[in-house]
Amino acid sequence: MFDGLSVLRSPCQLRGKVQSWRRVGERVALIPVLGPVHEGHLDLVRAAHLDTCRVAVCLVDLSGSPLAREIEADIRVLEAAQVDAVISPAADSYSPDGHRTRLRVGGLTDVLCGKVAQGCFDFALLMTLRLINQTQADLVLMSDVQWQYSVILSQLVGDLDLDTEIRILPARRHGDGAVCSAEWHALPEAARGHAAGLARILAELAAELRCGADPVACCKNGAARLAEAGVEGLEYLELRHAGTLARVHDTVLDGPARLFGAVRLGGLRLVDSVGVV
C-alpha cells in the first residue's frame, strides 16, 4: 500500500527505510536510473508494483554526463507513479574520492560498449552493487535497452552469491520503433529519425537471421544499409549469445542470440538490440 514517497539523501537513511519495510515482511524492488526519468522507467515501476514490492528508485548521475536531470521534476513524476522511496544522494556517497575498485568480467565487460569505451561500466556497476547491498533488494528491474549491463550485473550477483534477482523487461518503444531512452530524449529532433532507422534495420536483420542468413554477411550488409539510410557513427553491429555475449556464428547451433547495434549521434551513444532466437 502506497503511504507516501520518501526522499533519501544518504545510505544511512536508505538502510533505515528498508529496515522499516523488512520488519513487516515486505519485498523490495530496486530501479537504478542513470539520466532523466522517462516512460520506460515508469514501466519498470509498474512491473514492480505488480510484484507487490516496495519500490526504491535511485537517481544518480554519471560524472560529466550530457544527460541533464531536473531532480525535483523527476521526483514529482516518481511520486505520481507511487514510488515508495527516491534515493537522491550526494555524488560522493556512491563514488567516493580515491576509490580504487574496478569490476571486470571476462567476455562481458570487454565487448560491445566495453570495447568501444573501456571502463564505461565501472561507475554504474559499483554504484548498483552498493545499492543492492544497502537495500538487500529482492529484485532489480532493468530494461533490455541495457541488455549488456544487465548480463554483467547478473554475472556479478551470481558470482558474489547475492540473493537478488536481476529481471530484464522489454524496452518501451516510440511509434517509429526507436527505443525509449534518456539518450533518445536528449537527441535533437533531426537525429531521432536516425534512432528509428537503427531500430528498423536491426528488426529487418533479425528477421533475415531467423531465416538462416549468415551472421557475418548479414551484419556487414546491415552496416551498409545503415549508411545508406543516413545513420552514421556506427560503433558496432554484432550478433552475440544473449547470455554469454560470445559471438554467434550459427543461430541454429549457437543460440539464443541477440543482435546488438550502437551508433554515435549528437555526441551520445545510442544502443539498441533485438532477440533473434
Salt bridges, closest charged atoms under 4 A:
ASP3 OD1 - ARG54 NH1 3.13
GLU26 OE1 - ARG54 NE 3.03
GLU39 OE1 - ARG46 NH2 3.32
GLU39 OE1 - ARG172 NH2 3.81
ASP43 OD1 - ARG46 NH1 2.62
ASP43 OD2 - ARG172 NE 2.98
ASP51 OD1 - ARG27 NH2 2.96
ASP51 OD2 - ARG167 NH1 2.93
ASP61 OD1 - ARG69 NE 3.02
ASP74 OD2 - ARG69 NH1 2.70
ASP84 OD1 - ARG54 NH1 2.88
ASP122 OD2 - ARG102 NE 3.56
ASP122 OD1 - ARG104 NH1 2.51
ASP138 OD2 - ARG22 NH1 2.81
ASP144 OD2 - ARG258 NH2 3.18
GLU165 OE2 - ARG167 NE 3.03
GLU189 OE1 - ARG192 NH1 3.54
GLU204 OE2 - ARG200 NH1 3.35
GLU204 OE1 - ARG225 NH2 2.95
GLU208 OE2 - ARG225 NH1 3.05
GLU235 OE1 - ARG269 NE 2.58
GLU238 OE1 - ARG240 NE 2.64
GLU238 OE2 - ARG247 NH2 3.55
ASP272 OD1 - ARG173 NH2 2.71
